[in-house]
Amino acid sequence: MKTRMQMGTTLLAAALGASLLAATSVGIASDDDKGKQKHEQARALLEAGEIRSLEQVLQRVREEGHGHVLEAELEREDGRYVYEVEVLDEQGKVRKYEYDARSGEAINRDR
């Protein structure tokens, strides 16, 4: 049976996954069109094996014990896709971690 924290994290991951797919950048269009295009671009990248799923990256964040995930975004930085994850640690401090979206490896531990 999942703990309350695990259930909350699972629900948060699902919500973040939906918002993540709307977070990649594409051309100019209405807000609804932008969201749909961003979602389709992220899905195409995932299906093509260009990026790992958000769930895989969040699983790594949980395994590393960084804290409670607040937000996650897929961004393009320096020619590669990066997941930026904001976490609330046990001391109540918001920390940011970056993971290479292709490999899942940590790029920046805390900034």
Phi and psi restraints in degrees (value plus and minus 20) as a CYANA .aco file:
   2 LYS   PHI     -94.3   -54.3
   2 LYS   PSI     123.2   163.2
   3 THR   PHI     -95.5   -55.5
   3 THR   PSI     147.4   187.4
   4 ARG   PHI     -79.7   -39.7
   4 ARG   PSI     -59.9   -19.9
   5 MET   PHI     -85.2   -45.2
   5 MET   PSI     -63.1   -23.1
   6 GLN   PHI     -84.3   -44.3
   6 GLN   PSI     -60.6   -20.6
   7 MET   PHI     -85.8   -45.8
   7 MET   PSI     -62.2   -22.2
   8 GLY   PHI     -82.9   -42.9
   8 GLY   PSI     -61.0   -21.0
   9 THR   PHI     -86.3   -46.3
   9 THR   PSI     -59.7   -19.7
  10 THR   PHI     -83.9   -43.9
  10 THR   PSI     -64.5   -24.5
  11 LEU   PHI     -85.3   -45.3
  11 LEU   PSI     -60.0   -20.0
  12 LEU   PHI     -84.1   -44.1
  12 LEU   PSI     -61.3   -21.3
  13 ALA   PHI     -81.9   -41.9
  13 ALA   PSI     -60.8   -20.8
  14 ALA   PHI     -84.2   -44.2
  14 ALA   PSI     -63.9   -23.9
  15 ALA   PHI     -86.1   -46.1
  15 ALA   PSI     -61.1   -21.1
  16 LEU   PHI     -86.1   -46.1
  16 LEU   PSI     -56.7   -16.7
  17 GLY   PHI     -80.3   -40.3
  17 GLY   PSI     -63.2   -23.2
  18 ALA   PHI     -85.2   -45.2
  18 ALA   PSI     -62.4   -22.4
  19 SER   PHI     -93.0   -53.0
  19 SER   PSI     -51.8   -11.8
  20 LEU   PHI     -81.9   -41.9
  20 LEU   PSI     -62.4   -22.4
  21 LEU   PHI     -84.7   -44.7
  21 LEU   PSI     -38.7     1.3
  22 ALA   PHI    -117.7   -77.7
  22 ALA   PSI     -12.6    27.4
  23 ALA   PHI    -122.8   -82.8
  23 ALA   PSI     -29.8    10.2
  24 THR   PHI     -99.1   -59.1
  24 THR   PSI     133.9   173.9
  25 SER   PHI    -114.9   -74.9
  25 SER   PSI     120.8   160.8
  26 VAL   PHI    -162.0  -122.0
  26 VAL   PSI    -192.5  -152.5
  27 GLY   PHI     -83.2   -43.2
  27 GLY   PSI     155.2   195.2
  28 ILE   PHI     -96.0   -56.0
  28 ILE   PSI     111.8   151.8
  29 ALA   PHI    -184.0  -144.0
  29 ALA   PSI    -199.6  -159.6
  30 SER   PHI     -85.0   -45.0
  30 SER   PSI     143.9   183.9
  31 ASP   PHI     -77.3   -37.3
  31 ASP   PSI     -62.5   -22.5
  32 ASP   PHI     -84.5   -44.5
  32 ASP   PSI     -63.5   -23.5
  33 ASP   PHI     -85.3   -45.3
  33 ASP   PSI     -60.6   -20.6
  34 LYS   PHI     -80.0   -40.0
  34 LYS   PSI     -66.9   -26.9
  35 GLY   PHI     -79.7   -39.7
  35 GLY   PSI     -63.4   -23.4
  36 LYS   PHI     -85.6   -45.6
  36 LYS   PSI     -63.0   -23.0
  37 GLN   PHI     -84.5   -44.5
  37 GLN   PSI     -62.5   -22.5
  38 LYS   PHI     -83.9   -43.9
  38 LYS   PSI     -62.7   -22.7
  39 HIS   PHI     -80.2   -40.2
  39 HIS   PSI     -67.1   -27.1
  40 GLU   PHI     -84.3   -44.3
  40 GLU   PSI     -58.8   -18.8
  41 GLN   PHI     -84.9   -44.9
  41 GLN   PSI     -66.4   -26.4
  42 ALA   PHI     -83.3   -43.3
  42 ALA   PSI     -62.0   -22.0
  43 ARG   PHI     -83.1   -43.1
  43 ARG   PSI     -62.7   -22.7
  44 ALA   PHI     -83.0   -43.0
  44 ALA   PSI     -60.8   -20.8
  45 LEU   PHI     -83.0   -43.0
  45 LEU   PSI     -61.6   -21.6
  46 LEU   PHI     -85.4   -45.4
  46 LEU   PSI     -67.5   -27.5
  47 GLU   PHI     -85.2   -45.2
  47 GLU   PSI     -50.4   -10.4
  48 ALA   PHI    -102.2   -62.2
  48 ALA   PSI     -24.0    16.0
  49 GLY   PHI      58.9    98.9
  49 GLY   PSI      -4.8    35.2
  50 GLU   PHI     -98.5   -58.5
  50 GLU   PSI     -46.6    -6.6
  51 ILE   PHI    -156.1  -116.1
  51 ILE   PSI     138.7   178.7
  52 ARG   PHI    -105.9   -65.9
  52 ARG   PSI     143.0   183.0
  53 SER   PHI     -93.2   -53.2
  53 SER   PSI     135.0   175.0
  54 LEU   PHI     -78.5   -38.5
  54 LEU   PSI     -60.5   -20.5
  55 GLU   PHI     -79.1   -39.1
  55 GLU   PSI     -59.2   -19.2
  56 GLN   PHI     -83.3   -43.3
  56 GLN   PSI     -62.2   -22.2
  57 VAL   PHI     -88.5   -48.5
  57 VAL   PSI     -62.5   -22.5
  58 LEU   PHI     -84.2   -44.2
  58 LEU   PSI     -54.1   -14.1
  59 GLN   PHI     -81.9   -41.9
  59 GLN   PSI     -61.4   -21.4
  60 ARG   PHI     -84.1   -44.1
  60 ARG   PSI     -62.4   -22.4
  61 VAL   PHI     -79.0   -39.0
  61 VAL   PSI     -64.4   -24.4
  62 ARG   PHI     -83.5   -43.5
  62 ARG   PSI     -63.7   -23.7
  63 GLU   PHI     -83.1   -43.1
  63 GLU   PSI     -54.7   -14.7
  64 GLU   PHI     -98.0   -58.0
  64 GLU   PSI     -30.1     9.9
  65 GLY   PHI      48.5    88.5
  65 GLY   PSI      15.7    55.7
  66 HIS   PHI     -92.5   -52.5
  66 HIS   PSI     -47.9    -7.9
  67 GLY   PHI     116.6   156.6
  67 GLY   PSI    -177.7  -137.7
  68 HIS   PHI    -108.6   -68.6
  68 HIS   PSI     102.0   142.0
  69 VAL   PHI     -90.0   -50.0
  69 VAL   PSI     108.3   148.3
  70 LEU   PHI    -120.1   -80.1
  70 LEU   PSI     -58.7   -18.7
  71 GLU   PHI    -178.7  -138.7
  71 GLU   PSI     129.8   169.8
  72 ALA   PHI    -163.5  -123.5
  72 ALA   PSI     119.9   159.9
  73 GLU   PHI    -157.3  -117.3
  73 GLU   PSI     128.3   168.3
  74 LEU   PHI    -121.3   -81.3
  74 LEU   PSI     102.7   142.7
  75 GLU   PHI    -150.2  -110.2
  75 GLU   PSI     139.7   179.7
  76 ARG   PHI    -125.6   -85.6
  76 ARG   PSI      97.0   137.0
  77 GLU   PHI    -152.9  -112.9
  77 GLU   PSI     109.5   149.5
  78 ASP   PHI      30.3    70.3
  78 ASP   PSI      21.5    61.5
  79 GLY   PHI      60.5   100.5
  79 GLY   PSI     -12.5    27.5
  80 ARG   PHI    -157.8  -117.8
  80 ARG   PSI     138.7   178.7
  81 TYR   PHI    -106.8   -66.8
  81 TYR   PSI     117.8   157.8
  82 VAL   PHI    -154.4  -114.4
  82 VAL   PSI     115.1   155.1
  83 TYR   PHI    -110.7   -70.7
  83 TYR   PSI     103.7   143.7
  84 GLU   PHI    -123.9   -83.9
  84 GLU   PSI     103.2   143.2
  85 VAL   PHI    -140.9  -100.9
  85 VAL   PSI     104.7   144.7
  86 GLU   PHI    -119.2   -79.2
  86 GLU   PSI     113.0   153.0
  87 VAL   PHI    -150.9  -110.9
  87 VAL   PSI     121.9   161.9
  88 LEU   PHI    -116.7   -76.7
  88 LEU   PSI      94.0   134.0
  89 ASP   PHI    -101.2   -61.2
  89 ASP   PSI     158.0   198.0
  90 GLU   PHI     -86.5   -46.5
  90 GLU   PSI     -39.3     0.7
  91 GLN   PHI    -110.4   -70.4
  91 GLN   PSI     -18.1    21.9
  92 GLY   PHI      64.9   104.9
  92 GLY   PSI      -8.1    31.9
  93 LYS   PHI    -115.1   -75.1
  93 LYS   PSI     116.3   156.3
  94 VAL   PHI    -103.4   -63.4
  94 VAL   PSI     106.5   146.5
  95 ARG   PHI    -143.0  -103.0
  95 ARG   PSI     129.9   169.9
  96 LYS   PHI    -135.4   -95.4
  96 LYS   PSI     116.8   156.8
  97 TYR   PHI    -148.7  -108.7
  97 TYR   PSI     124.8   164.8
  98 GLU   PHI    -140.1  -100.1
  98 GLU   PSI     119.6   159.6
  99 TYR   PHI    -149.7  -109.7
  99 TYR   PSI     116.0   156.0
 100 ASP   PHI     -82.5   -42.5
 100 ASP   PSI     104.7   144.7
 101 ALA   PHI     -90.0   -50.0
 101 ALA   PSI     -44.7    -4.7
 102 ARG   PHI     -98.6   -58.6
 102 ARG   PSI     -67.8   -27.8
 103 SER   PHI    -117.3   -77.3
 103 SER   PSI     -44.2    -4.2
 104 GLY   PHI      64.3   104.3
 104 GLY   PSI     -20.3    19.7
 105 GLU   PHI     -95.1   -55.1
 105 GLU   PSI     125.4   165.4
 106 ALA   PHI     -87.7   -47.7
 106 ALA   PSI     115.7   155.7
 107 ILE   PHI    -124.3   -84.3
 107 ILE   PSI     -68.4   -28.4
 108 ASN   PHI    -153.6  -113.6
 108 ASN   PSI      99.2   139.2
 109 ARG   PHI     -93.7   -53.7
 109 ARG   PSI     -58.0   -18.0
 110 ASP   PHI    -187.3  -147.3
 110 ASP   PSI     109.8   149.8
